[in-house]
Amino acid sequence: MPMMNIHTVAAEGGSVLFFDGMRYRVGPDSAGANPGPASYRRGGPLTVTDANLILGKLPVFPAVFGKNADLSLDSAKAKQLFLDLSKDIQRATGKHKSPEQIAEGFISIATENMANAIKKISVQKGYNVAEYTLCCYGAAGGQHACKVADSLGMQRVLLHPFAGVLSAYGMGLADFRLLKDKALEQAFDSLSYTQLEEMFAIMQALGKQEMLAKSSTHQSIEFMSTIRLRYLGTDTALAVTFADK
């Protein structure tokens, strides 16, 4: 099956922030959308979003939080949790840091995590990233794109109007696929071409019914029929396209 080699890193708006007694840690755990960051008013943990909030990088946000979905982000809650974390850090290290200094430290770590992930697929393979454009996406992408670009020495950032909803938008545009299979486990020469045609016709009819039940359009339904064959005494199957006569 064709696929892309994509390198990912656990650093995003929902990445959980914590101090392990010696250093700041960002992720890999994520608060996700539910409960989400501490500022979402759902009892979530400190996250990258909370750090950006108390640093003043999220000045405008719709009032969609709280029990009645009519409250803004809870910056007071985020600030209090950073104050609590500041006390933990001071007890462990003897050094006092303000909530803003701590938040900035976490953001720097998140930025470097993102930049290092890009370096792994570019600089380490001989590409000069300064010659490329950094494509920014994700709800929190715009909050970090410039810092990541600076870290990599990149001069251009591409921010698409739909960057914040890229995953949802992509799913909406993606082709809907349905895979149906049938195990025969018999010698290929015992099957006639007509028998195979009949089997595929039945599977295609059932598949079409399922797709129409999940989608309102059938104008572009395409079928692909494949037989997986293996030599007698082997375990590796070879995919062969089954074509009409």
Secondary structure, DSSP 8 states (H G I E B T S, - for coil): ---------S-STTEEEEE-SSSEEEEEEE-TTTT-SGGGSSS---BHHHHHHHTTS-----S-BTTTT-B---HHHHHHHHHHHHHHHHHHHS----HHHHHHHHHHHHHHHHHHHHHHHTGGGT--GGGSEEEE-STTHHHHHHHHHHHHT--EEEE-TTGGGHHHHHHHHS-----------S-GGGS-HHHHHHHHHHHHHHHHHHHHHH-S--TT-----EEEE--TT----EEEE----
